[in-house]
Amino acid sequence: MKVADRTILMRLFSQAQTGKTHRLRSAQLWNHMYPFVKRQDSRNRNLGFWTSGIVEDYSNGDPNTGQSSGEESPDTDERAVAKLNEYKHRSSVGLDVRMPRQKRKLKQALEVLGFLDIGMEFETYFKLLHLCAKTRALAEGKLVHAHMIETGTRCHILIQNNLTKMYVKCGNLKDARQVFDKMPKRNVASWTSMIQGYVEQGHVEFALKEFSRMHKEGVKGNHFTFAIALSACASVSTVLEYGEQVHVHAIVAGVDLNAFVSNALLTMYAKCGMIEAARQIFNEISKPDIVLRSSMIAGYVEHGLNWEALKDFFAMQRAGIGVDEFTFSGVLTACTSLMALEQGKGIHANIAKTRFKSNGFVGSALVDMYGKCGHVEDARRVFDEMPKRDIVLWNSMMASYAHNEHSEEAIALFCEMQWEGMKPNEFSLTSVLSACICPEYLKFGRQVHSYLIQTGLDSHLPVENALITMYAKCGTIDNSRLVFDKMIERNVISWTALIVGYVQKMHDEEALKLFCQMQQEGMEPNQFTFATILSACGSLGALENGKQVFAQTIKTGFVATIDVWNALVTMNAQCGFIEDAKNVFNIAPERDVVTWNAIIAGCVQHGQGKEALQLFEQMQLTGLKPDRITFILIISACRHLGLVDAGHHYLDSMSRDYGIKPEAEHYACIVDLLVRAGHLDQAMDFIKQISVEPGVSMWQMLRCACRVHGNTKLGQFAAESILNLEPHVAETYVLLSNMYAAAGNWDEVAKVRALMKYRGVIKEPECSWIEALNKVHSFVVGDTSHPQMEDIYAKLEVLSRQMEEAGYKPGTNPVLHDAEDKQNEYLLCHHTEKFAIAFGLISTPIGTPIRIMQNLPVCGDCHNATKFISKIVGREIVVRDTNRFHHFKDGLCSCGDCW
């Protein structure tokens, strides 16, 4: 081939690549060029020029190689034709048409590269590495790198930077580091790629070290370098000081704080808690773009400044500034936190007018907002209207159902998601487990647990925490403990979930032990942990322990949280210190409906019904909306005061004025209100008229009143109704047996005891406890192991003589009918409540109140005896049983002998 011919061929080849001519394509030219280039010395760099064109043709996305006509050129080399045909055949066989387009381009280019044992042009390697990085094709990128090494290609700094970038993008920091370390010279792009790799892999400390090293070596960063370094600081809020240093470096280096860097600065300050500094950065930008505005809104939302976020959004709307999906998502999150449903609906109306109405990111935020605000139907409507549903949207809808206790719908959606081919992730499984917190859905929850084990997802921390909560809520706390004990890693949520489970099952001592173990293992409690433990201390009556826990909340800074204050009010009230509970309530920095309910409940439990009603009036003046629990407490206050008409008024008001549908608990309070006023027949008529099925609490109220008013027949009917509803609760059998015994119907007593034995129901041992001498002292029936038992017996003997002189007569009716009266008196005198009272008298200062807790309702004899003792010793005795507090003072009880 003559020099002139080669020159013409070279020009035509170049035109084919740049698209200047359609007569010939580069692959067709290859058939003419191959005989010439093959005869050249392999060391001739012109060879790389010719072959680079073919590779670039494919890497640029031109898969049509063209075909030569049947008429071959006289200069065509048969080996060249065979070589090209072999390539075409292998390419057509190995290429997967389902492969993404860019992947196909890369595969075709590498097929050509694999047939060449010569180096390529600089631009060819550059494009190939760029394509490998773009498609995250690590294996292909290594092939290109290997080809460069095998052919002895001398790497330009841009090629080395691209190699580093390719390994970084593919997540291979080890090889990226090797390329970086071997570079004879590095520029800002080299350092930026390496820093970015560490940031993307979560190695923030290494990223910041590389940033410092870069500056020490005299390399000045650019916009991208500083933005990446700032993003590293933003990902770890504890490195604010380093973030400020990066900011100073940027100013000293003269880097223009454009929108890209300003957004990184704003995000860094917001993430590190410096929201004012973030706002200052924002204000210094003359024309902030959508990204900056969205970041500012996100910063406000993250720090609970939700109204500020909404103000910025509405200002944007008034100014006619456009928004994007991140802006909408941020303000919808603000509405969710504020429970601002009306504002959320207004934003939804704006979204409906934009192209973002079908955006999955915005749709998920809408579903979450409606779900958290209790409008699950609206959430489902948004979900159904989305044209495409990704896993995030499915998870949001499931979480909305679970949050609103629509367990059946959440489980059905979980199944529907899988039918549509969507594979659940750990968030899907966490949501569906949260829906299985009722005993009736425990079976499905166990099936999900089995699926987790089979798929290996059971080791994900959020999933394990959800399992602990599910089993605890379903009453199987032992299963919760098994999951907890098998966990390799635990966070504060794991510990708190199990502690909450123990408290809900009234295993308060176990909860306290676990709390101590948690701290011994170095895990810091949060406000929910502290609130739960304070509740456990209240249930145990362990005031001193509660004070120690409260001291820890002060030390750790959680004392300012409303959950802790609410628990502190409840704990003091449950420990019998209602005045201290009021003091805590009065100095609480913030109050919500739970705070008001806690103090109202305390007053009701301590028989201070009038103060409870006054507190309710004060609550209404604050503008807070009462909930279902508030009305249970208020109607209970009316029953203590005998205000029948007022109780009915509040029952009507809750549905009329607040839209709260009365439930079984509200009706039970009305029943109690009627029976305390002596209207037993009206109470029975009321039970027959209500729209809900009478529950255990209603029949218990009726049964207690029948005992006081001597209506044995109706009382027995109520007790039998309780027995039908709770066939495995020992207390029900005991109460029914005592009622038959009081009526002298010993045959029925024997039948009840036989039925109890047949069903395997075991009576819970009576237990009373008192906190004295910095320790909780427990007394269990039949147990005489207390070290001061002789002193306790001696004190009881003295009290018995004093009570007898004062006119006390033991009530022996409910005791075993085959025992002598003297034996009955002995048994009654040795109830655990009396042991606790005697111990309190000999171990606490004279004149101070005695506070006792017990696990069963106080019996009639103990109630009567405690009234006599309070008058004889001149001390207030506070007894908390399973129903309420009894304040005994000067021979009277706050319950009015009706409990």
Secondary structure by P-SEA (a helix, b strand, c coil): ccaaaaaaaaaaaaaaaacccccccaaaaaaaaaaaaaacccccaaaaaaaaaaaaaaaacccccccccccccccccaaaaaaaaaaaaaaaaaccccccaaaaaaaaaaaaaaaccccccaaaaaaaaaaaaaacaaaaaaaaaaaaaaacccccaaaaaaaaaaaaaaccaaaaaaaaaacccccaaaaaaaaaaaaaacaaaaaaaaaaaaaaacccccaaaaaaaaaaaaacccaaaaaaaaaaaaaaacccccaaaaaaaaaaaaaacaaaaaaaaaaacccccaaaaaaaaaaaaaacaaaaaaaaaaaaaaacccccaaaaaaaaaaaaaacaaaaaaaaaaaaaaccccccaaaaaaaaaaaaaacaaaaaaaaaaacccccaaaaaaaaaaaaaacaaaaaaaaaaaaaaacccccaaaaaaaaaaaccccaaaaaaaaaaaaaaacccccaaaaaaaaaaaaaacaaaaaaaaaaacccccaaaaaaaaaaaaaacaaaaaaaaaaaaaaacccccaaaaaaaaaaaaaacaaaaaaaaaaaaaaacccccaaaaaaaaaaaaaacaaaaaaaaaaacccccaaaaaaaaaaaaaacaaaaaaaaaaaaaaacccccaaaaaaaaaaaaaacaaaaaaaaaaaaaacccccccaaaaaaaaaaaaaacaaaaaaaaaacccccccaaaaaaaaaaaaaacaaaaaaaaaaaaaaaccccaaaaaaaaaaaaaacaaaaaaaaaaaaaaaccccccbbbbbbcccbbbbbccccccccaaaaaaaaaaaaaaaaaaaccccccccccccccaaaaaaaaaacaaaaaaaaaaacccccbbbbbbbcccccaaaaaaaaaaaaaacbbbbbbcccbbbbbccccccccccc
